[in-house]
């Protein structure tokens, strides 16, 4: 069995991955301009402030864009096709690449409301998204 590639937490993303282990979707927020930030980094991309803090996201948003992978993205994913890879726009305004799970893939559409769920894979807890009833 081929193992899936897993993230490699670094100094910028360590807090994010620890939050996922606790089933909390953490993103950053700039203390100077109040912009929400994702992916994790040391400077605000809006005002270049170093005053960024970790906050818990609502974990809800919508599908901004998506594709259906009908061929595996590598040998480790061959048993999972077809699957949905989506760009999720969280209510805080940031976008995050993830998967949509627990859904009929033919029913996925842009602007579909979603919410975060956490899926344990090996030593990691990954944020995935599922349809949200509104």
Secondary structure, DSSP 8 states (H G I E B T S, - for coil): ----------TTTHHHHHHHHTT--EEEEETTT--EE-S--SS-TTT--S-EEEEE---EEEEEEEEEE-S-SSGGGTTT-SEEEEEEEETTS-EEEEEE-SS-GGG--TT-EEEEEEEEETTEEEEEEEE---
